[in-house]
């Protein structure tokens, strides 16, 4: 059996490198692409975000971090609801950002 050695810089000289076991039949965690178009700030200082591939999801916030957290929470809740009710998710084609918009890609794990 071959073994690899950890670099001495980590203090493990001579210890075999341990691999994580992969069990046959393990289920993978579903990951969905959440494509967000962010615009603003508006006159009140708020950013607006809409999920371009599931445009029913929109949010506003005073900073991008809070905006993306709100969007991610809502995205996850809706995808879970659709899948738990065996409904088809109404995906739409990703939209390109308009002038003044920025795009963000968020991988969402259920």
C-alpha positions as CSV (number, residue, x, y, z in Angstrom):
1,X,0.0,0.0,0.0
2,X,1.3,3.4,-0.9
3,X,1.3,6.2,1.7
4,X,2.0,9.8,1.3
5,X,3.8,11.9,4.0
6,X,2.6,15.2,5.4
7,X,5.1,18.0,5.0
8,X,7.3,18.5,8.1
9,X,6.2,22.2,8.2
10,X,2.9,20.9,9.6
11,X,4.6,18.9,12.3
12,X,3.5,15.5,11.0
13,X,6.7,14.1,9.5
14,X,6.4,10.4,9.1
15,X,2.6,10.2,9.6
16,X,0.7,8.7,6.7
17,X,-1.8,11.0,5.1
18,X,-5.3,9.9,6.0
19,X,-7.9,9.9,3.3
20,X,-11.6,10.4,3.9
21,X,-13.5,7.3,3.2
22,X,-16.1,7.4,0.4
23,X,-18.9,5.0,0.9
24,X,-20.7,3.5,-2.1
25,X,-24.2,4.8,-2.5
26,X,-23.7,8.0,-0.5
27,X,-26.1,10.7,-1.6
28,X,-24.6,14.0,-2.8
29,X,-26.0,17.3,-1.4
30,X,-28.0,19.1,-4.0
31,X,-26.5,22.5,-5.0
32,X,-28.5,25.1,-6.9
33,X,-27.2,28.1,-8.8
34,X,-28.6,31.4,-7.5
35,X,-27.9,34.1,-9.9
36,X,-28.5,37.5,-8.3
37,X,-28.7,40.9,-10.0
38,X,-27.8,43.7,-7.6
39,X,-28.7,47.4,-8.2
40,X,-28.4,50.5,-6.2
41,X,-28.0,52.1,-3.8
42,X,-31.2,54.1,-4.4
43,X,-32.0,57.5,-2.9
44,X,-32.6,55.9,0.5
45,X,-29.3,54.1,0.4
46,X,-30.8,50.7,-0.2
47,X,-29.6,48.0,-2.5
48,X,-32.1,45.8,-4.4
49,X,-31.5,42.3,-5.5
50,X,-33.5,39.9,-7.7
51,X,-32.8,36.3,-8.5
52,X,-32.6,36.3,-12.3
53,X,-33.3,32.6,-12.7
54,X,-36.1,32.6,-10.1
55,X,-37.4,36.2,-10.2
56,X,-40.1,35.8,-7.6
57,X,-37.3,36.2,-5.1
58,X,-36.5,39.9,-4.4
59,X,-35.0,41.7,-1.5
60,X,-33.7,45.1,-0.3
61,X,-31.0,45.9,2.3
62,X,-28.7,48.6,3.3
63,X,-25.6,46.6,2.5
64,X,-24.7,43.8,0.1
65,X,-24.0,41.2,2.8
66,X,-27.4,41.5,4.3
67,X,-29.0,41.6,0.9
68,X,-27.4,38.4,-0.2
69,X,-28.2,36.7,3.1
70,X,-31.9,37.6,2.7
71,X,-31.9,36.3,-0.9
72,X,-30.1,33.1,0.0
73,X,-32.5,32.3,2.8
74,X,-35.5,33.0,0.7
75,X,-34.1,31.0,-2.3
76,X,-33.3,28.0,-0.1
77,X,-36.8,28.1,1.6
78,X,-38.6,28.2,-1.8
79,X,-36.6,25.5,-3.4
80,X,-37.1,23.3,-0.3
81,X,-40.9,24.0,-0.5
82,X,-41.1,23.2,-4.2
83,X,-39.2,20.0,-3.8
84,X,-41.0,18.8,-0.7
85,X,-44.3,19.4,-2.4
86,X,-43.1,17.6,-5.6
87,X,-43.7,20.8,-7.6
88,X,-41.6,21.8,-10.6
89,X,-39.3,24.7,-9.8
90,X,-40.2,27.6,-12.2
91,X,-36.6,28.2,-13.4
92,X,-36.0,31.0,-15.9
93,X,-33.0,31.6,-18.1
94,X,-30.4,33.8,-16.4
95,X,-30.8,37.4,-17.3
96,X,-27.8,39.6,-18.1
97,X,-27.2,42.6,-15.9
98,X,-28.6,45.9,-17.1
99,X,-26.5,49.1,-16.9
100,X,-25.9,49.8,-13.2
101,X,-26.5,46.2,-12.1
102,X,-23.9,43.8,-10.8
103,X,-24.2,40.1,-10.9
104,X,-23.5,37.6,-8.1
105,X,-23.4,33.8,-8.3
106,X,-24.3,32.0,-5.1
107,X,-24.1,28.2,-4.8
108,X,-26.9,27.2,-2.5
109,X,-26.7,23.8,-0.7
110,X,-29.9,22.3,0.6
